Amino acid sequence: MAEHELRDILQSHGLKATSHRLTILDYLMTHETHPTAEMIHADLSAISLATIYNTLEKLVASGIVIVIDTQRDDKRHYDFYGEPHYHIINSRTNEIIDADNFDVTPLVDAARDASGLNITGFHIEVYGVNPDDAI
Ligand SMILES: [Zn+2]
């Protein structure tokens, strides 16, 4: 990812473009693995784990990155959330699969009707198992 694009993303969310933020944002944008902080640290070992955690929390607080808690492994998984998409989590393997190709309009409409709010965003996690693995 070109550095000026990374800088634009950080600055448009009110964050200074520090070298750690640039490096970790670039990592998240180029790895669709929904990594944990430990996984990022394994690849970016020059940055301390504490710094990775602190940087991730800043990116999450600014809305650039989201946390996915699969409720399966007690770990926080991080994801660059440039384009809204949905996560389908394999309950057996904890694999997090990106999906952006199904229609959630009825769900958004129902949420608006139930709350009276204009829906401005959402994050959906769906759980499933491979039918071949089903008991
Ligand atoms: Zn994702």
Backbone and ligand atoms as CSV (ligand in chain L), in Angstrom:
chain,resi,resn,atom,element,x,y,z
A,1,MET,N,N,0.862,-1.187,0.000
A,1,MET,CA,C,0.000,0.000,0.000
A,1,MET,C,C,0.898,1.236,0.000
A,2,ALA,N,N,0.583,2.191,-0.864
A,2,ALA,CA,C,1.418,3.393,-0.970
A,2,ALA,C,C,1.330,4.205,0.322
A,3,GLU,N,N,2.480,4.735,0.752
A,3,GLU,CA,C,2.508,5.411,2.047
A,3,GLU,C,C,1.559,6.610,2.086
A,4,HIS,N,N,1.441,7.322,0.943
A,4,HIS,CA,C,0.567,8.505,0.991
A,4,HIS,C,C,-0.892,8.100,1.206
A,5,GLU,N,N,-1.265,6.908,0.695
A,5,GLU,CA,C,-2.642,6.443,0.926
A,5,GLU,C,C,-2.854,6.111,2.402
A,6,LEU,N,N,-1.839,5.472,2.998
A,6,LEU,CA,C,-1.927,5.141,4.424
A,6,LEU,C,C,-2.009,6.423,5.261
A,7,ARG,N,N,-1.187,7.413,4.899
A,7,ARG,CA,C,-1.221,8.698,5.618
A,7,ARG,C,C,-2.592,9.348,5.512
A,8,ASP,N,N,-3.177,9.289,4.307
A,8,ASP,CA,C,-4.498,9.902,4.106
A,8,ASP,C,C,-5.538,9.238,4.997
A,9,ILE,N,N,-5.479,7.905,5.098
A,9,ILE,CA,C,-6.460,7.190,5.920
A,9,ILE,C,C,-6.309,7.610,7.380
A,10,LEU,N,N,-5.071,7.615,7.875
A,10,LEU,CA,C,-4.850,7.981,9.281
A,10,LEU,C,C,-5.299,9.418,9.537
A,11,GLN,N,N,-4.882,10.331,8.668
A,11,GLN,CA,C,-5.166,11.748,8.913
A,11,GLN,C,C,-6.647,12.044,8.765
A,12,SER,N,N,-7.331,11.342,7.858
A,12,SER,CA,C,-8.768,11.607,7.709
A,12,SER,C,C,-9.556,11.094,8.907
A,13,HIS,N,N,-8.916,10.243,9.728
A,13,HIS,CA,C,-9.550,9.791,10.969
A,13,HIS,C,C,-8.954,10.492,12.181
A,14,GLY,N,N,-8.225,11.568,11.942
A,14,GLY,CA,C,-7.733,12.384,13.047
A,14,GLY,C,C,-6.500,11.846,13.746
A,15,LEU,N,N,-5.793,10.917,13.096
A,15,LEU,CA,C,-4.593,10.346,13.713
A,15,LEU,C,C,-3.341,10.844,13.000
A,16,LYS,N,N,-2.298,11.120,13.778
A,16,LYS,CA,C,-0.999,11.428,13.185
A,16,LYS,C,C,-0.426,10.166,12.547
A,17,ALA,N,N,0.269,10.339,11.447
A,17,ALA,CA,C,0.836,9.196,10.717
A,17,ALA,C,C,2.203,8.836,11.295
A,18,THR,N,N,2.199,8.168,12.449
A,18,THR,CA,C,3.466,7.712,13.026
A,18,THR,C,C,3.941,6.464,12.278
A,19,SER,N,N,5.216,6.140,12.430
A,19,SER,CA,C,5.746,5.002,11.672
A,19,SER,C,C,5.079,3.694,12.092
A,20,HIS,N,N,4.802,3.545,13.413
A,20,HIS,CA,C,4.149,2.305,13.850
A,20,HIS,C,C,2.739,2.192,13.276
A,21,ARG,N,N,2.015,3.291,13.281
A,21,ARG,CA,C,0.651,3.252,12.734
A,21,ARG,C,C,0.682,2.932,11.246
A,22,LEU,N,N,1.611,3.529,10.529
A,22,LEU,CA,C,1.719,3.258,9.084
A,22,LEU,C,C,2.032,1.784,8.845
A,23,THR,N,N,2.975,1.252,9.623
A,23,THR,CA,C,3.400,-0.136,9.426
A,23,THR,C,C,2.273,-1.109,9.740
A,24,ILE,N,N,1.586,-0.888,10.856
A,24,ILE,CA,C,0.552,-1.835,11.282
A,24,ILE,C,C,-0.691,-1.709,10.412
A,25,LEU,N,N,-1.043,-0.484,10.020
A,25,LEU,CA,C,-2.182,-0.321,9.105
A,25,LEU,C,C,-1.881,-0.998,7.771
A,26,ASP,N,N,-0.672,-0.818,7.269
A,26,ASP,CA,C,-0.290,-1.466,6.015
A,26,ASP,C,C,-0.404,-2.986,6.150
A,27,TYR,N,N,0.047,-3.496,7.284
A,27,TYR,CA,C,-0.039,-4.944,7.517
A,27,TYR,C,C,-1.498,-5.412,7.454
A,28,LEU,N,N,-2.379,-4.684,8.159
A,28,LEU,CA,C,-3.788,-5.114,8.205
A,28,LEU,C,C,-4.450,-5.000,6.834
A,29,MET,N,N,-4.039,-4.007,6.048
A,29,MET,CA,C,-4.664,-3.828,4.732
A,29,MET,C,C,-4.181,-4.874,3.734
A,30,THR,N,N,-3.018,-5.443,3.985
A,30,THR,CA,C,-2.460,-6.395,3.027
A,30,THR,C,C,-2.565,-7.846,3.502
A,31,HIS,N,N,-3.093,-8.060,4.714
A,31,HIS,CA,C,-3.296,-9.420,5.225
A,31,HIS,C,C,-4.765,-9.570,5.591
A,32,GLU,N,N,-5.469,-10.438,4.881
A,32,GLU,CA,C,-6.897,-10.606,5.168
A,32,GLU,C,C,-7.106,-11.787,6.101
A,33,THR,N,N,-6.186,-11.941,7.046
A,33,THR,CA,C,-6.206,-13.093,7.942
A,33,THR,C,C,-6.885,-12.792,9.264
A,34,HIS,N,N,-7.346,-11.536,9.463
A,34,HIS,CA,C,-7.957,-11.152,10.739
A,34,HIS,C,C,-7.032,-11.546,11.892
A,35,PRO,N,N,-5.812,-11.012,11.881
A,35,PRO,CA,C,-4.810,-11.472,12.850
A,35,PRO,C,C,-5.071,-10.979,14.267
A,36,THR,N,N,-4.498,-11.712,15.207
A,36,THR,CA,C,-4.415,-11.235,16.589
A,36,THR,C,C,-3.147,-10.372,16.700
A,37,ALA,N,N,-3.017,-9.671,17.826
A,37,ALA,CA,C,-1.808,-8.873,18.046
A,37,ALA,C,C,-0.572,-9.771,18.023
A,38,GLU,N,N,-0.707,-10.969,18.569
A,38,GLU,CA,C,0.431,-11.904,18.598
A,38,GLU,C,C,0.828,-12.317,17.180
A,39,MET,N,N,-0.160,-12.530,16.325
A,39,MET,CA,C,0.151,-12.901,14.940
A,39,MET,C,C,0.874,-11.756,14.227
A,40,ILE,N,N,0.447,-10.528,14.486
A,40,ILE,CA,C,1.117,-9.374,13.867
A,40,ILE,C,C,2.550,-9.279,14.394
A,41,HIS,N,N,2.688,-9.473,15.691
A,41,HIS,CA,C,4.015,-9.392,16.300
A,41,HIS,C,C,4.956,-10.460,15.733
A,42,ALA,N,N,4.416,-11.639,15.411
A,42,ALA,CA,C,5.246,-12.705,14.845
A,42,ALA,C,C,5.850,-12.267,13.510
A,43,ASP,N,N,5.112,-11.460,12.757
A,43,ASP,CA,C,5.610,-10.987,11.463
A,43,ASP,C,C,6.377,-9.676,11.571
A,44,LEU,N,N,6.006,-8.845,12.553
A,44,LEU,CA,C,6.646,-7.531,12.721
A,44,LEU,C,C,7.376,-7.518,14.059
A,45,SER,N,N,8.346,-8.397,14.194
A,45,SER,CA,C,8.948,-8.608,15.508
A,45,SER,C,C,9.801,-7.425,15.958
A,46,ALA,N,N,10.102,-6.495,15.040
A,46,ALA,CA,C,10.872,-5.311,15.444
A,46,ALA,C,C,10.032,-4.371,16.312
A,47,ILE,N,N,8.713,-4.537,16.274
A,47,ILE,CA,C,7.815,-3.698,17.078
A,47,ILE,C,C,7.378,-4.521,18.290
A,48,SER,N,N,7.499,-3.950,19.479
A,48,SER,CA,C,7.155,-4.712,20.683
A,48,SER,C,C,5.665,-5.035,20.693
A,49,LEU,N,N,5.323,-6.124,21.383
A,49,LEU,CA,C,3.920,-6.523,21.465
A,49,LEU,C,C,3.090,-5.425,22.129
A,50,ALA,N,N,3.653,-4.774,23.156
A,50,ALA,CA,C,2.919,-3.699,23.849
A,50,ALA,C,C,2.621,-2.553,22.894
A,51,THR,N,N,3.589,-2.215,22.054
A,51,THR,CA,C,3.377,-1.132,21.084
A,51,THR,C,C,2.334,-1.540,20.060
A,52,ILE,N,N,2.367,-2.808,19.653
A,52,ILE,CA,C,1.352,-3.286,18.699
A,52,ILE,C,C,-0.034,-3.174,19.314
A,53,TYR,N,N,-0.183,-3.609,20.580
A,53,TYR,CA,C,-1.483,-3.473,21.248
A,53,TYR,C,C,-1.926,-2.018,21.309
A,54,ASN,N,N,-1.015,-1.140,21.739
A,54,ASN,CA,C,-1.374,0.277,21.881
A,54,ASN,C,C,-1.759,0.887,20.541
A,55,THR,N,N,-1.013,0.547,19.502
A,55,THR,CA,C,-1.289,1.087,18.168
A,55,THR,C,C,-2.633,0.572,17.663
A,56,LEU,N,N,-2.897,-0.731,17.869
A,56,LEU,CA,C,-4.178,-1.301,17.442
A,56,LEU,C,C,-5.338,-0.613,18.152
A,57,GLU,N,N,-5.178,-0.335,19.445
A,57,GLU,CA,C,-6.278,0.310,20.178
A,57,GLU,C,C,-6.563,1.698,19.622
A,58,LYS,N,N,-5.517,2.426,19.236
A,58,LYS,CA,C,-5.717,3.743,18.608
A,58,LYS,C,C,-6.471,3.603,17.281
A,59,LEU,N,N,-6.067,2.606,16.494
A,59,LEU,CA,C,-6.712,2.398,15.190
A,59,LEU,C,C,-8.173,1.984,15.374
A,60,VAL,N,N,-8.455,1.204,16.416
A,60,VAL,CA,C,-9.834,0.796,16.697
A,60,VAL,C,C,-10.643,2.003,17.169
A,61,ALA,N,N,-10.070,2.787,18.085
A,61,ALA,CA,C,-10.800,3.933,18.624
A,61,ALA,C,C,-11.151,4.934,17.529
A,62,SER,N,N,-10.309,5.019,16.511
A,62,SER,CA,C,-10.556,5.980,15.432
A,62,SER,C,C,-11.549,5.443,14.404
A,63,GLY,N,N,-11.867,4.145,14.489
A,63,GLY,CA,C,-12.824,3.556,13.556
A,63,GLY,C,C,-12.203,3.003,12.291
A,64,ILE,N,N,-10.876,3.043,12.175
A,64,ILE,CA,C,-10.225,2.517,10.968
A,64,ILE,C,C,-10.223,0.991,10.984
A,65,VAL,N,N,-10.056,0.444,12.178
A,65,VAL,CA,C,-9.904,-0.997,12.353
A,65,VAL,C,C,-11.001,-1.459,13.311
A,66,ILE,N,N,-11.523,-2.645,13.071
A,66,ILE,CA,C,-12.512,-3.201,13.997
A,66,ILE,C,C,-11.919,-4.420,14.707
A,67,VAL,N,N,-12.525,-4.727,15.853
A,67,VAL,CA,C,-12.175,-5.925,16.605
A,67,VAL,C,C,-13.232,-6.975,16.323
A,68,ILE,N,N,-12.788,-8.173,16.039
A,68,ILE,CA,C,-13.699,-9.308,15.913
A,68,ILE,C,C,-13.410,-10.234,17.082
A,69,ASP,N,N,-14.422,-10.431,17.904
A,69,ASP,CA,C,-14.297,-11.377,19.013
A,69,ASP,C,C,-15.094,-12.602,18.623
A,70,THR,N,N,-14.402,-13.645,18.231
A,70,THR,CA,C,-15.112,-14.831,17.750
A,70,THR,C,C,-15.756,-15.603,18.889
A,71,GLN,N,N,-15.438,-15.218,20.132
A,71,GLN,CA,C,-15.968,-15.896,21.316
A,71,GLN,C,C,-15.603,-17.367,21.305
A,72,ARG,N,N,-14.544,-17.678,20.589
A,72,ARG,CA,C,-14.125,-19.075,20.483
A,72,ARG,C,C,-12.730,-19.276,21.047
A,73,ASP,N,N,-11.893,-18.256,20.909
A,73,ASP,CA,C,-10.503,-18.453,21.324
A,73,ASP,C,C,-10.029,-17.396,22.311
A,74,ASP,N,N,-10.952,-16.601,22.869
A,74,ASP,CA,C,-10.582,-15.589,23.862
A,74,ASP,C,C,-9.548,-14.609,23.334
A,75,LYS,N,N,-9.503,-14.427,22.025
A,75,LYS,CA,C,-8.536,-13.491,21.449
A,75,LYS,C,C,-9.267,-12.435,20.649
A,76,ARG,N,N,-8.656,-11.262,20.615
A,76,ARG,CA,C,-9.186,-10.186,19.788
A,76,ARG,C,C,-8.517,-10.270,18.418
A,77,HIS,N,N,-9.336,-10.357,17.385
A,77,HIS,CA,C,-8.838,-10.373,16.017
A,77,HIS,C,C,-9.083,-8.994,15.420
A,78,TYR,N,N,-8.141,-8.525,14.625
A,78,TYR,CA,C,-8.220,-7.165,14.099
A,78,TYR,C,C,-8.405,-7.192,12.594
A,79,ASP,N,N,-9.147,-6.191,12.104
A,79,ASP,CA,C,-9.502,-6.168,10.694
A,79,ASP,C,C,-9.583,-4.728,10.215
A,80,PHE,N,N,-8.879,-4.414,9.127
A,80,PHE,CA,C,-9.079,-3.122,8.468
A,80,PHE,C,C,-10.487,-3.126,7.893
A,81,TYR,N,N,-11.232,-2.053,8.167
A,81,TYR,CA,C,-12.648,-2.068,7.804
A,81,TYR,C,C,-12.942,-0.961,6.806
A,82,GLY,N,N,-12.190,-0.952,5.706
A,82,GLY,CA,C,-12.375,0.084,4.702
A,82,GLY,C,C,-13.705,-0.043,3.991
A,83,GLU,N,N,-14.027,-1.244,3.582
A,83,GLU,CA,C,-15.308,-1.515,2.932
A,83,GLU,C,C,-16.137,-2.343,3.896
A,84,PRO,N,N,-17.390,-1.912,4.159
A,84,PRO,CA,C,-18.209,-2.741,5.052
A,84,PRO,C,C,-18.335,-4.157,4.497
A,85,HIS,N,N,-18.168,-5.120,5.337
A,85,HIS,CA,C,-18.353,-6.503,4.927
A,85,HIS,C,C,-18.748,-7.312,6.154
A,86,TYR,N,N,-19.040,-8.555,5.952
A,86,TYR,CA,C,-19.568,-9.396,7.022
A,86,TYR,C,C,-18.575,-10.502,7.294
A,87,HIS,N,N,-18.670,-11.041,8.472
A,87,HIS,CA,C,-17.754,-12.108,8.853
A,87,HIS,C,C,-18.538,-13.371,9.139
A,88,ILE,N,N,-18.098,-14.437,8.515
A,88,ILE,CA,C,-18.705,-15.737,8.742
A,88,ILE,C,C,-17.635,-16.589,9.407
A,89,ILE,N,N,-17.927,-17.038,10.612
A,89,ILE,CA,C,-16.926,-17.692,11.443
A,89,ILE,C,C,-17.215,-19.182,11.493
A,90,ASN,N,N,-16.219,-19.964,11.092
A,90,ASN,CA,C,-16.347,-21.416,11.180
A,90,ASN,C,C,-16.193,-21.808,12.647
A,91,SER,N,N,-17.267,-22.316,13.224
A,91,SER,CA,C,-17.271,-22.611,14.654
A,91,SER,C,C,-16.291,-23.706,15.039
A,92,ARG,N,N,-15.923,-24.518,14.084
A,92,ARG,CA,C,-15.010,-25.623,14.393
A,92,ARG,C,C,-13.561,-25.163,14.348
A,93,THR,N,N,-13.225,-24.397,13.299
A,93,THR,CA,C,-11.823,-24.048,13.077
A,93,THR,C,C,-11.490,-22.632,13.512
A,94,ASN,N,N,-12.517,-21.826,13.829
A,94,ASN,CA,C,-12.360,-20.401,14.149
A,94,ASN,C,C,-11.894,-19.577,12.969
A,95,GLU,N,N,-11.881,-20.160,11.772
A,95,GLU,CA,C,-11.519,-19.359,10.598
A,95,GLU,C,C,-12.552,-18.256,10.406
A,96,ILE,N,N,-12.070,-17.051,10.115
A,96,ILE,CA,C,-12.953,-15.905,9.888
A,96,ILE,C,C,-12.953,-15.613,8.395
A,97,ILE,N,N,-14.107,-15.756,7.773
A,97,ILE,CA,C,-14.219,-15.612,6.325
A,97,ILE,C,C,-14.898,-14.276,6.024
A,98,ASP,N,N,-14.296,-13.476,5.138
A,98,ASP,CA,C,-14.910,-12.226,4.711
A,98,ASP,C,C,-16.023,-12.513,3.723
A,99,ALA,N,N,-17.119,-11.782,3.845
A,99,ALA,CA,C,-18.195,-11.902,2.868
A,99,ALA,C,C,-18.782,-10.522,2.642
A,100,ASP,N,N,-19.039,-10.192,1.415
A,100,ASP,CA,C,-19.635,-8.883,1.138
A,100,ASP,C,C,-20.743,-9.012,0.116
A,101,ASN,N,N,-21.164,-10.236,-0.127
A,101,ASN,CA,C,-22.042,-10.464,-1.273
A,101,ASN,C,C,-23.387,-11.031,-0.881
A,102,PHE,N,N,-23.844,-10.739,0.340
A,102,PHE,CA,C,-25.231,-11.098,0.577
A,102,PHE,C,C,-26.008,-9.896,1.084
A,103,ASP,N,N,-27.295,-9.943,0.840
A,103,ASP,CA,C,-28.151,-8.771,1.021
A,103,ASP,C,C,-28.635,-8.698,2.460
A,104,VAL,N,N,-28.202,-7.662,3.172
A,104,VAL,CA,C,-28.630,-7.500,4.557
A,104,VAL,C,C,-29.663,-6.381,4.687
A,105,THR,N,N,-30.189,-5.903,3.545
A,105,THR,CA,C,-31.166,-4.824,3.600
A,105,THR,C,C,-32.343,-5.137,4.531
A,106,PRO,N,N,-32.903,-6.360,4.472
A,106,PRO,CA,C,-34.036,-6.632,5.386
A,106,PRO,C,C,-33.650,-6.491,6.851
A,107,LEU,N,N,-32.430,-6.877,7.184
A,107,LEU,CA,C,-31.971,-6.771,8.571
A,107,LEU,C,C,-31.820,-5.305,8.976
A,108,VAL,N,N,-31.248,-4.517,8.089
A,108,VAL,CA,C,-31.068,-3.086,8.380
A,108,VAL,C,C,-32.433,-2.415,8.514
A,109,ASP,N,N,-33.366,-2.774,7.626
A,109,ASP,CA,C,-34.721,-2.204,7.709
A,109,ASP,C,C,-35.379,-2.590,9.031
A,110,ALA,N,N,-35.214,-3.832,9.422
A,110,ALA,CA,C,-35.816,-4.293,10.682
A,110,ALA,C,C,-35.197,-3.560,11.863
A,111,ALA,N,N,-33.887,-3.324,11.816
A,111,ALA,CA,C,-33.220,-2.604,12.903
A,111,ALA,C,C,-33.736,-1.173,12.991
A,112,ARG,N,N,-33.947,-0.542,11.845
A,112,ARG,CA,C,-34.472,0.821,11.826
A,112,ARG,C,C,-35.899,0.842,12.388
A,113,ASP,N,N,-36.704,-0.130,11.959
A,113,ASP,CA,C,-38.094,-0.167,12.424
A,113,ASP,C,C,-38.150,-0.424,13.921
A,114,ALA,N,N,-37.259,-1.267,14.410
A,114,ALA,CA,C,-37.297,-1.631,15.827
A,114,ALA,C,C,-36.806,-0.499,16.720
A,115,SER,N,N,-35.905,0.334,16.193
A,115,SER,CA,C,-35.267,1.344,17.042
A,115,SER,C,C,-35.722,2.761,16.742
A,116,GLY,N,N,-36.261,2.993,15.542
A,116,GLY,CA,C,-36.573,4.358,15.134
A,116,GLY,C,C,-35.347,5.160,14.737
A,117,LEU,N,N,-34.189,4.529,14.709
A,117,LEU,CA,C,-32.953,5.233,14.353
A,117,LEU,C,C,-32.678,5.098,12.856
A,118,ASN,N,N,-31.996,6.099,12.297
A,118,ASN,CA,C,-31.405,5.912,10.980
A,118,ASN,C,C,-30.153,5.081,11.169
A,119,ILE,N,N,-30.070,3.967,10.506
A,119,ILE,CA,C,-28.942,3.056,10.707
A,119,ILE,C,C,-27.742,3.604,9.929
A,120,THR,N,N,-26.661,3.846,10.638
A,120,THR,CA,C,-25.472,4.452,10.018
A,120,THR,C,C,-24.336,3.444,9.833
A,121,GLY,N,N,-24.457,2.284,10.425
A,121,GLY,CA,C,-23.393,1.298,10.269
A,121,GLY,C,C,-23.784,0.022,10.970
A,122,PHE,N,N,-23.076,-1.018,10.637
A,122,PHE,CA,C,-23.345,-2.296,11.293
A,122,PHE,C,C,-22.164,-3.214,11.087
A,123,HIS,N,N,-22.121,-4.207,11.917
A,123,HIS,CA,C,-21.062,-5.211,11.848
A,123,HIS,C,C,-21.712,-6.532,12.190
A,124,ILE,N,N,-21.699,-7.452,11.264
A,124,ILE,CA,C,-22.432,-8.703,11.428
A,124,ILE,C,C,-21.452,-9.867,11.477
A,125,GLU,N,N,-21.645,-10.734,12.454
A,125,GLU,CA,C,-20.870,-11.969,12.505
A,125,GLU,C,C,-21.837,-13.141,12.460
A,126,VAL,N,N,-21.563,-14.053,11.552
A,126,VAL,CA,C,-22.409,-15.224,11.367
A,126,VAL,C,C,-21.556,-16.448,11.681
A,127,TYR,N,N,-22.132,-17.417,12.370
A,127,TYR,CA,C,-21.379,-18.618,12.731
A,127,TYR,C,C,-21.889,-19.824,11.948
A,128,GLY,N,N,-21.004,-20.725,11.623
A,128,GLY,CA,C,-21.439,-21.908,10.906
A,128,GLY,C,C,-20.396,-23.007,10.984
A,129,VAL,N,N,-20.803,-24.172,10.494
A,129,VAL,CA,C,-19.881,-25.301,10.384
A,129,VAL,C,C,-19.988,-25.870,8.983
A,130,ASN,N,N,-18.918,-26.488,8.539
A,130,ASN,CA,C,-18.912,-27.172,7.264
A,130,ASN,C,C,-19.901,-28.332,7.334
A,131,PRO,N,N,-20.856,-28.403,6.382
A,131,PRO,CA,C,-21.867,-29.485,6.476
A,131,PRO,C,C,-21.250,-30.878,6.502
A,132,ASP,N,N,-20.077,-31.041,5.910
A,132,ASP,CA,C,-19.423,-32.349,5.922
A,132,ASP,C,C,-18.911,-32.703,7.310
A,133,ASP,N,N,-18.743,-31.658,8.158
A,133,ASP,CA,C,-18.264,-31.903,9.516
A,133,ASP,C,C,-19.394,-32.067,10.520
A,134,ALA,N,N,-20.632,-31.817,10.062
A,134,ALA,CA,C,-21.748,-31.821,11.008
A,134,ALA,C,C,-21.926,-33.206,11.617
A,135,ILE,N,N,-22.322,-33.219,12.854
A,135,ILE,CA,C,-22.512,-34.493,13.552
A,135,ILE,C,C,-23.816,-35.134,13.089
L,1,ZN,ZN,ZN,-12.959,-8.852,7.508
